[in-house]
Amino acid sequence: MKKTLISTALAAVMGFAMLAPTVASASDGTITFNGQITDTTCTVTGGGAATGTGNITVTLPTVSVSSLSGDGSTAGDTNFSLILSGANCTDGKTAALWIETTQTPALDTATGALTNRASGGAGNVEVRMVNPANNQPINLGINDYVVNGASVVAANNQPAYTISGNTGTLKYVAQYLAVGGAATAGAVNTYLTYSMQYN
C-alpha cells in the first residue's frame, strides 16, 4: 500500500512536469523603465466653481432632463480652474494634469469622461471636462507628457501652463454629457484621481 502511494505520487509529479510549459532558453529582450522625480511641488487650489486645496470639489448646476434629451447632448457648462502656487512651484516648468487611471474607477475610456457613481442617481449621464481655450473635450482616458512651453497636451487636449512668479492657472469647463440616450433624473457624483506633472 505504501509503495503504491509513493508510485502514484511520483507518477503525478512526473505527469505535471511533462505538462508544464517550456521556457525559452534565450531571452526575447528587456523592458527598461525611465522616469524622474522633481522637487517642483505646487500647491493646487480650486478656483472659479472649484473649491478646496489638493482635493478639489466642482459643483455643477441643477439642469432639466430636457436639456440632456439625447446621446451626446451637453448641459450645465461650469468654469473652474486649478491654481498652482507655492515657494517650490518652480518658474519655467510647464504643468498639466496627469490622470491616475487605475485609481479612477469612474473613467469611461470610450468617451474620455467620468461615469455617474451616485447610487440610484441620474441615468445615461457622465461628467466631461472641456478645454476652454479651444472648446474641445479633454480625453481623460489618455495620458501623455507635457512639453515645456506648451499650452496644451496634444494627445488628450489637457490645458498646460508654464509657471511664472511661482504661480500658474489651468482652466477647465465641466459639463454633463448624455451617453446612450436621454438622461433620467437623479443625483450626479463622480471623481478622478490626479497628479500634477511638470516639465
Protein Blocks (a to p, Z undefined) as FASTA:
>chain_A
ZZmmmmmmmmmmmmmmmmpccddfbdfbdcdddddddfbdcddddehjbgcehiacdddd
dddfklmmbghiaehiacdddddedjklcghiacdddddfklmmkbcfknopacdfbghi
aehiacddddfklopacdfkbccdddehiabdfknopacdddehhiacdddddddddehi
acdedddddddddddddZZ
